[in-house]
């Protein structure tokens, strides 16, 4: 059962990243939009769970960095709005 949950989380994360990237590529969202960065952060977090479970540490590291980029972008947006 644990493996099934980890697999579902991994597929959900991959889908979140794919949908977000598709929307940016189709110019429906801006790259720094919250609606793009939140699915990026969530999707990568779910993939981290999956890749650590399976011992795919290079992928886990990449997704950890991807979450960092998303969080940094969200923080910059929030800080920019707070300064206004």
Beta strands, then each sheet from edge to edge (+ up, - down):
end
